[in-house]
Amino acid sequence: MLLRRGALPWAGVAATAAAAAVVGYGVRADLGYVSSPPIAGEFEFYGAFALVAVVALLAAAAAARPRERGASRWGWGAGVATAASAVGYGIQTILDHVDEPRLVGELEFYGLFVGCALGALVLGAGAVFVGRRRADLTARLGFLALAYVLLVQLIQSLWD
């Protein structure tokens, strides 16, 4: 089903661009490259590739047009984990600008944001795998979860 929906080529572009971003991240760290401003160098080495991967994953989600409105547990799990992590990311952004006990910030960051993002990554990959032969929303929810994880990782790495 995934082949007929045209999502597979976009998934291939996303995987290739994500791999290039990982290599670029490693090369930048090994070279100790510094540019002015520093964020420009980081975007040069891996940010552009990561952004291409996000756009390709969104295109794959759009191309995976479902004939049915249901989804497998993998798809719904990926969607819920993505939404929970997005809420955690918003809370984390707020907590960055207010004084709170260190433990609260760490629990929120590593628990709600990162924990749910890791869940979205695993469940999203599983949803794409399971959804490749289904005619429902499973693959689309998986692609959206993977795009979210890649986008927030890009934002976090450029922000820090």
NUMARTI-435628 format. One record per residue: z, y, x of N, C-alpha, C in turn. Coordinates in steps of 0.05 Angstrom, whole numbers, plus 32768, in hexadecimal, padded with zeros to 4 digits. Each point is the difference from the previous one (the first is absolute). Layout:
% NUMARTI-435628
nc3, nc2, nc1, cac3, cac2, cac1, cc3, cc2, cc1
Z, Y, X, Z, Y, X, Z, Y, X
...
This chain:
% NUMARTI-435628
nc3, nc2, nc1, cac3, cac2, cac1, cc3, cc2, cc1
8000, 7FE8, 8010, 8000, 8018, 7FF0, 8000, 8019, 8011
800F, 8000, 8016, 8002, 8017, 8011, 7FE5, 8007, 800C
7FF1, 7FEB, 8007, 7FE5, 8005, 800C, 7FEE, 800E, 7FEC
8001, 7FF8, 7FE7, 7FEE, 800C, 7FEC, 8009, 801D, 7FF9
8019, 8005, 8004, 800A, 801B, 7FF8, 7FFB, 8014, 8016
7FF7, 7FF8, 8017, 7FFA, 8013, 8015, 8018, 800A, 8010
8017, 7FF4, 7FFC, 8018, 8009, 800D, 8002, 7FF5, 801D
7FF3, 7FE9, 8004, 8003, 7FF3, 801A, 7FF5, 8011, 8017
7FE8, 800C, 7FFD, 7FF7, 8011, 8017, 8013, 8017, 8006
800C, 800C, 7FEB, 8013, 8016, 8005, 8019, 7FF6, 800D
8008, 7FE8, 7FF9, 8018, 7FF4, 800D, 7FFA, 7FFA, 801D
7FE8, 7FF8, 8007, 7FF8, 7FFC, 801C, 8000, 801A, 800F
7FF6, 8016, 7FF4, 8001, 801A, 800E, 801D, 8008, 8004
8011, 7FFC, 7FEC, 801C, 8007, 8003, 800E, 7FF1, 8016
7FFB, 7FE5, 8001, 800C, 7FF0, 8015, 7FF7, 8009, 801B
7FE6, 8005, 8003, 7FF6, 8009, 801A, 800C, 801B, 8008
8001, 8013, 7FEE, 800B, 801A, 8006, 801E, 7FFF, 8006
800E, 7FEF, 7FF1, 801D, 7FFC, 8006, 8004, 7FF4, 801B
7FF0, 7FED, 8008, 8002, 7FF4, 801B, 7FFA, 8015, 8015
7FEC, 8011, 7FFB, 7FFA, 8015, 8013, 8017, 8014, 8002
800D, 8005, 7FEA, 8017, 8013, 8000, 8017, 7FF4, 8011
8005, 7FE6, 7FFD, 8015, 7FF3, 8010, 7FF9, 8001, 801D
7FE7, 7FFB, 8008, 7FF8, 8002, 801C, 8003, 801C, 800A
7FF8, 8014, 7FF0, 8002, 801C, 8007, 801D, 8008, 8004
8011, 7FF6, 7FEF, 801D, 8006, 8002, 800B, 7FF5, 801B
7FF8, 7FE8, 8006, 800A, 7FF4, 8019, 7FF4, 800E, 8019
7FE7, 8007, 7FFF, 7FF3, 800E, 8016, 800D, 801B, 8005
8005, 800F, 7FEA, 800C, 801A, 8003, 801C, 7FFE, 800D
800F, 7FEC, 7FF8, 801B, 7FFC, 800B, 7FFE, 7FF9, 801E
7FED, 7FEE, 8006, 7FFD, 7FF8, 801C, 7FF7, 8016, 8012
7FEE, 8011, 7FF6, 7FF5, 8016, 8010, 8014, 8017, 8002
8013, 8001, 7FEE, 8012, 8017, 8000, 7FF0, 801A, 7FFA
7FEC, 7FFE, 7FF0, 7FEE, 8016, 7FFA, 8010, 8016, 7FF2
7FFD, 8019, 8009, 800D, 8016, 7FF3, 7FEA, 8015, 7FFB
7FFF, 800A, 7FE8, 7FED, 8015, 7FF9, 800F, 8017, 7FF4
7FF2, 8015, 7FFC, 800D, 8018, 7FF4, 7FF1, 8007, 7FE6
800C, 7FFF, 7FEA, 801B, 7FF7, 7FFA, 8001, 7FE1, 8001
8018, 7FF5, 8004, 8002, 7FE3, 8003, 7FF5, 7FEF, 7FEA
8002, 800A, 7FE7, 7FF6, 7FF1, 7FE9, 7FE1, 7FFC, 8002
7FF2, 8012, 800D, 7FE3, 7FFE, 8002, 7FF9, 7FE7, 8011
800E, 7FFB, 8016, 7FFA, 7FE9, 8010, 8006, 7FE6, 7FF2
8015, 8000, 7FF0, 8007, 7FE7, 7FF1, 7FEB, 7FFB, 7FEB
7FF6, 8015, 7FF3, 7FEB, 7FFC, 7FEC, 7FE6, 7FF7, 800D
7FFB, 800B, 8018, 7FE7, 7FF7, 800E, 8001, 7FE3, 8007
8017, 7FF5, 8009, 8001, 7FE5, 8009, 8002, 7FEB, 7FEA
800E, 8006, 7FEB, 8002, 7FEB, 7FEB, 8000, 800B, 7FE3
8005, 801A, 7FFD, 8002, 800B, 7FE5, 7FE6, 7FFE, 7FF1
7FE9, 8006, 800D, 7FE7, 8000, 7FF2, 7FF9, 7FE3, 7FF6
8005, 7FED, 8012, 7FFB, 7FE4, 7FF8, 8011, 7FF7, 7FE9
801A, 8008, 8001, 8012, 7FF8, 7FEA, 7FF8, 800D, 7FE6
7FF7, 8019, 8002, 7FF6, 800E, 7FE7, 7FE7, 7FF2, 7FF5
7FEE, 7FF8, 8011, 7FE8, 7FF1, 7FF7, 8009, 7FE6, 7FF2
8014, 7FF3, 800C, 800A, 7FE7, 7FF4, 800C, 8005, 7FE4
800F, 8016, 7FFD, 800C, 8006, 7FE6, 7FE9, 8005, 7FEB
7FEC, 8010, 8008, 7FEA, 8006, 7FEE, 7FF1, 7FE6, 7FF9
7FFC, 7FEF, 8013, 7FF2, 7FE7, 7FFB, 8010, 7FEE, 7FED
801A, 7FFF, 8004, 8011, 7FF0, 7FEE, 7FFF, 800C, 7FE3
8000, 801A, 7FFE, 7FFE, 800C, 7FE5, 7FE5, 7FFA, 7FF4
7FEB, 8000, 8010, 7FE5, 7FF9, 7FF6, 7FFF, 7FE2, 7FF8
800E, 7FEF, 800F, 8001, 7FE4, 7FF9, 800F, 7FFD, 7FE5
8015, 800F, 7FFC, 800F, 7FFF, 7FE7, 7FEE, 8009, 7FE9
7FF0, 8015, 8004, 7FEE, 8009, 7FEC, 7FEA, 7FEC, 7FFA
7FF6, 7FF2, 8015, 7FEB, 7FED, 7FFD, 8009, 7FE6, 7FF3
801A, 7FFA, 8001, 800B, 7FE8, 7FF4, 8005, 8005, 7FE3
7FEB, 8003, 7FF1, 8003, 8006, 7FE3, 8008, 7FE7, 7FF1
8017, 8001, 7FF3, 8009, 7FE8, 7FF2, 7FF4, 7FFE, 7FE4
7FFC, 7FE7, 7FF8, 7FF6, 7FFC, 7FE4, 8018, 7FFC, 7FEE
8017, 7FF9, 800B, 8018, 7FFC, 7FF1, 8015, 8014, 8009
8013, 8006, 7FEE, 8015, 8014, 8007, 8019, 7FF4, 800B
8003, 7FE6, 8002, 8018, 7FF4, 800B, 7FFE, 7FFF, 801E
8015, 7FF6, 800C, 8001, 7FFC, 801D, 8014, 7FEA, 8006
7FFD, 7FF4, 8017, 8012, 7FEB, 8008, 801B, 800C, 8009
8013, 7FEF, 8005, 801A, 800A, 800A, 7FFD, 800E, 801B
7FED, 7FF7, 8010, 7FFA, 800D, 801A, 7FF8, 801D, 7FFB
7FEE, 8004, 7FEE, 7FF6, 801B, 7FFA, 8016, 8012, 7FF5
800F, 7FF6, 7FEC, 8015, 8011, 7FF5, 8016, 8005, 8015
8006, 7FEC, 8010, 8014, 8004, 8015, 7FF7, 8015, 8014
7FE7, 8000, 8007, 7FF5, 8014, 8013, 8002, 801C, 7FF3
7FF9, 8002, 7FE7, 8002, 8019, 7FF2, 801C, 800B, 7FFE
8013, 7FEF, 7FF9, 801C, 8008, 7FFE, 800B, 8008, 801B
7FFA, 7FF0, 8015, 800A, 8007, 801B, 7FF4, 801A, 8009
7FE7, 8005, 7FFA, 7FF3, 8019, 8008, 800D, 8018, 7FF2
8005, 7FFD, 7FE6, 800C, 8016, 7FF1, 801D, 8005, 800A
800F, 7FEB, 8005, 801B, 8003, 800A, 8001, 800E, 801B
7FED, 7FF8, 8012, 7FFF, 800C, 801A, 7FF8, 801D, 7FFE
7FED, 8007, 7FEE, 7FF8, 801B, 7FFC, 8018, 8012, 7FF7
8010, 7FF5, 7FEE, 8018, 800E, 7FF8, 8013, 8004, 8017
8003, 7FEA, 8010, 8011, 8002, 8018, 7FF5, 8014, 8014
7FE6, 8002, 8002, 7FF4, 8013, 8013, 8006, 801D, 7FF7
7FFE, 8004, 7FE6, 8007, 801B, 7FF5, 801D, 8007, 8005
8011, 7FED, 7FFB, 801D, 8004, 8004, 8005, 8005, 801E
7FF3, 7FF1, 8011, 8004, 8003, 801D, 7FF7, 801C, 8009
7FEA, 800A, 7FF5, 7FF7, 801B, 8006, 8014, 8015, 7FF8
800C, 7FFC, 7FE9, 8015, 8012, 7FF7, 8018, 7FFF, 8012
8008, 7FE7, 8007, 8018, 7FFD, 8011, 7FFC, 800B, 801C
7FE7, 8002, 8009, 7FFA, 800C, 801A, 8009, 801E, 8001
8002, 800C, 7FE8, 8005, 801D, 7FFF, 801C, 8007, 7FF5
8010, 7FEC, 7FFC, 801B, 8005, 7FF6, 8014, 7FF1, 8012
8019, 8009, 7FFF, 8015, 7FF1, 800F, 800A, 7FEA, 7FF0
8001, 7FE8, 800B, 800B, 7FE9, 7FF2, 800C, 7FEE, 8016
8012, 7FEF, 7FF8, 800C, 7FED, 8014, 7FEA, 7FEF, 800C
8002, 7FFB, 801A, 7FEC, 7FF1, 800F, 7FFA, 7FE5, 7FF3
8015, 7FF3, 7FF6, 7FFC, 7FE6, 7FF5, 7FEE, 8001, 7FE7
8003, 8014, 7FF0, 7FF0, 8003, 7FE7, 7FE2, 8003, 8008
7FFB, 8011, 8014, 7FE4, 8003, 8009, 7FF4, 7FE7, 800B
8010, 7FF1, 8010, 7FF6, 7FE7, 800C, 7FFB, 7FEB, 7FEA
8013, 7FFD, 7FEE, 7FFD, 7FED, 7FEA, 7FE7, 8006, 7FEF
7FFC, 8019, 7FFA, 7FE9, 8008, 7FF0, 7FE7, 7FFB, 800F
7FFF, 8008, 801A, 7FE7, 7FFE, 8010, 7FF9, 7FE2, 8004
8013, 7FF1, 800B, 7FFA, 7FE4, 8006, 8001, 7FEE, 7FE8
800E, 8007, 7FEC, 8002, 7FEF, 7FE8, 7FEA, 8006, 7FEC
8001, 8017, 7FF4, 7FED, 8006, 7FEB, 7FE4, 8006, 800A
7FFD, 8011, 8014, 7FE6, 8007, 8009, 7FF3, 7FEA, 8011
800B, 7FF9, 8016, 7FF4, 7FED, 8012, 8000, 7FE4, 7FF5
8017, 7FF8, 7FF4, 8001, 7FE5, 7FF4, 7FEB, 7FFC, 7FEB
7FFE, 8013, 7FEE, 7FEC, 7FFD, 7FEB, 7FE3, 8003, 800A
7FFD, 8010, 8015, 7FE5, 8002, 800D, 7FF8, 7FE6, 800C
8013, 7FF2, 800E, 7FFA, 7FE6, 800B, 7FFA, 7FEC, 7FE9
800E, 8002, 7FEB, 7FFA, 7FEF, 7FE8, 7FE4, 8006, 7FF5
7FF9, 801A, 7FFF, 7FE5, 8007, 7FF7, 7FEB, 7FF5, 8013
8005, 8001, 801A, 7FED, 7FF5, 8013, 7FFC, 7FE2, 7FFC
8015, 7FF1, 7FFF, 7FFE, 7FE3, 7FFD, 7FF5, 7FF9, 7FE5
800B, 800B, 7FEB, 7FF6, 7FFA, 7FE5, 7FE4, 800A, 7FFB
7FF9, 8017, 800C, 7FE5, 800A, 7FFE, 7FEB, 7FEE, 800D
8007, 7FF6, 8018, 7FED, 7FED, 800D, 7FFE, 7FE6, 7FF0
8017, 7FF7, 7FF5, 8000, 7FE9, 7FEF, 7FF0, 8004, 7FE6
8002, 8018, 7FF5, 7FF2, 8006, 7FE7, 7FE2, 8001, 8005
7FF7, 800B, 8017, 7FE4, 8000, 8006, 7FF6, 7FE4, 8004
800F, 7FEF, 800E, 7FF9, 7FE4, 8004, 7FFE, 7FF1, 7FE6
8014, 8003, 7FEF, 8000, 7FF2, 7FE6, 7FEB, 800C, 7FEE
7FFE, 801A, 8000, 7FEE, 800D, 7FED, 7FE2, 7FFE, 8007
7FF9, 7FF5, 8016, 7FE4, 7FFE, 8007, 7FF1, 7FEE, 7FEE
800E, 7FEE, 7FF2, 7FF3, 7FED, 7FEE, 8008, 8005, 7FE3
800D, 8016, 7FFB, 8009, 8006, 7FE4, 7FF1, 8017, 7FF5
7FFF, 8002, 7FE6, 7FF1, 8016, 7FF3, 8014, 8014, 7FF4
8017, 8005, 800C, 8013, 8012, 7FF5, 8008, 8016, 8015
8016, 800D, 7FFC, 8008, 8016, 8011, 800D, 7FF8, 801A
8003, 7FE7, 8006, 800F, 7FF7, 8017, 7FF5, 800C, 801A
7FE6, 7FFD, 8005, 7FF4, 800A, 8019, 8002, 801E, 8001
7FFC, 800E, 7FEA, 8001, 801D, 8000, 801C, 800A, 8007
8014, 7FF3, 7FF5, 801C, 8008, 8006, 8006, 7FFA, 801E
7FF6, 7FEA, 800A, 8003, 7FF9, 801C, 7FF4, 8015, 8013
7FE7, 8008, 7FFA, 7FF3, 8014, 8010, 800E, 801A, 7FFF
800A, 8008, 7FE9, 800F, 8019, 7FFE, 801A, 7FFF, 8010
800E, 7FE9, 7FFF, 8019, 7FFD, 800F, 7FFA, 8002, 801E
7FEB, 7FF3, 800A, 7FF9, 8002, 801C, 7FF8, 801C, 8008
7FF1, 800E, 7FEF, 7FF9, 801C, 8006, 8019, 8011, 8002
8012, 7FFC, 7FEE, 8019, 8010, 8000, 800F, 7FFC, 801B
8004, 7FE6, 8007, 800F, 7FFA, 8019, 7FF2, 800D, 8018
7FE6, 7FFE, 8001, 7FF2, 800B, 8017, 8002, 801F, 8000
7FFE, 800C, 7FE9, 8002, 801D, 7FFE, 801C, 800A, 8008
8015, 7FF4, 7FF7, 801B, 8009, 8007, 8006, 7FFA, 801D
7FF5, 7FEB, 800B, 8004, 7FFA, 801C, 7FF2, 8016, 8011
7FE8, 8008, 7FF8, 7FF2, 8016, 800D, 8010, 801A, 7FFF
800A, 8006, 7FE8, 800F, 8019, 7FFD, 801A, 7FFF, 8011
800E, 7FEA, 7FFF, 8019, 7FFD, 8010, 7FFA, 8003, 801E
7FEB, 7FF3, 8009, 7FFB, 8000, 801D, 7FF6, 801C, 8009
7FF2, 800E, 7FEF, 7FF8, 801B, 8007, 8017, 8014, 7FFD
8012, 7FFB, 7FEE, 8016, 8012, 7FFA, 8015, 7FFE, 8016
8005, 7FE8, 800B, 8015, 7FFD, 8014, 7FF6, 8007, 801A
